[in-house]
Amino acid sequence: MANTLTRNKSSINMSNQYLDEWTKNIKKHLVGRKIVDVEYMTSKEAEKSGWYSRPICLLLDNNHWVVPMADDEGNNGGALSTTFEKLGTIPVFGTATEPADLKLELLKKED
């Protein structure tokens, strides 16, 4: 039992250290930055990434993009949760929800 407790304590300390390192690195890149533009990823960009969801993309003042993903393996575009009163979630859109894509879908349905 003592060995298990020691191992668990060691794992927690390593997890906290790992979390602290990631937090420092992320702060270095994001704190003080300004979002200068936002746009939804295009269908082509999403499909090129193997995604079927198009997330909102945030352009920072240093010309770097922040793109939400569904998970840390980059399996799909992801939504953002916010604390804004009337915008609790910034949603993703499917790859067929761009105006040109919607027109194509409507034309296909008319055939």
C-alpha positions, 0 to 999 in steps of 0.5 A: 500500500505504501508503494502505491501511495508513493507512486501516486504522489509521484505521478501527481507531482509529475502531472502538476509539473507537466501542467505547469510547463504547458501553462507557462508555454501557452501564456508565453504565446497568448498573454498580451496578444490581441485578436485582430480577426476571426473567420470560419475555416473554409470547407476546403481547409477543413477537408484538407485537414480531414475534418468535417467541421469548420471551426472559428479561427482567431488571427492574433496580432503576430499573424499566428492563428488559433484554431480550436480542435475537437481533441489534442490529436486534431481529429476535427474542428472544435467549438469554443465555450465562452462566458459571454451572456448571449454567446455561450458557445461558438459553434462549428459548421459542417463542410457543406455550410458555406453559401456556395456549398449550400447553393450546390446542395440546393441545386442537387436537390432540384435535379 
